[in-house]
Amino acid sequence: MVDTILIGHVIQNFRKSKGLSQEVLSGLADLDRTHYSKIERGLRSPNLNTLFKIAYALDVAPHDLIIEIEQALDTQTQK
């Protein structure tokens, strides 16, 4: 199982690289801000639909988000 904290960290990095606040991104993704915040903190695991919403709000292809999560997971398991 993929670590929810790792997923949240990857999503947070994408958001920050785009210069967006949690409030703005959650609005663009049509997600409740507190729900989105819990995803970034690893307290909630996003389902596929939510990952797609976040990716589109970040203006990235969903598979690019998944690739980054996979790469972070590979890096984590190598440590």
C-alpha positions in Angstrom: 0.0 0.0 0.0 1.2 3.5 -0.9 2.0 5.8 2.1 -0.7 8.5 2.2 1.9 10.9 3.6 4.0 10.4 0.5 1.1 11.0 -1.8 0.3 14.2 0.1 3.9 15.4 -0.1 4.0 14.9 -3.9 0.7 16.8 -4.3 1.9 19.5 -2.0 5.1 19.9 -4.1 3.1 20.2 -7.3 0.8 22.8 -5.7 3.7 24.9 -4.3 5.5 24.7 -7.7 2.4 26.3 -9.3 2.3 29.0 -6.6 -1.1 28.1 -5.4 -2.6 28.1 -1.9 -4.5 25.1 -0.6 -7.6 27.3 -0.7 -7.2 28.2 -4.4 -6.3 24.6 -5.4 -9.2 23.1 -3.5 -11.5 25.5 -5.2 -10.2 24.7 -8.6 -10.5 21.0 -7.9 -14.0 21.5 -6.4 -12.9 19.9 -3.1 -13.6 21.1 0.4 -10.5 22.8 1.6 -10.3 20.8 4.9 -10.6 17.6 2.9 -7.8 18.7 0.6 -5.7 19.7 3.6 -6.1 16.3 5.0 -4.9 14.7 1.7 -1.7 16.9 1.8 -1.1 15.9 5.4 -1.6 12.2 4.7 -4.6 11.9 6.9 -6.9 11.0 3.9 -6.2 8.9 0.9 -7.5 10.4 -2.3 -9.5 8.1 -4.6 -8.9 8.0 -8.3 -11.6 10.6 -9.0 -10.0 13.0 -6.5 -6.6 12.5 -7.9 -7.9 13.4 -11.4 -9.6 16.5 -10.0 -6.3 17.6 -8.3 -4.3 16.9 -11.4 -6.6 18.9 -13.6 -6.6 21.8 -11.1 -2.8 21.7 -11.2 -2.9 21.7 -15.0 -1.0 18.5 -15.2 -1.9 15.2 -16.7 -3.1 12.7 -14.1 -0.5 10.2 -15.2 2.3 12.7 -14.5 1.0 13.0 -10.9 1.0 9.2 -10.6 4.5 9.0 -12.1 5.8 11.4 -9.5 4.1 9.4 -6.7 5.8 6.2 -8.1 9.2 7.9 -8.3 8.8 9.1 -4.7 7.8 5.6 -3.6 10.9 4.1 -5.3 13.1 6.7 -3.6 11.5 6.0 -0.3 12.0 2.2 -0.6 15.7 2.6 -1.6 16.5 4.4 1.7 
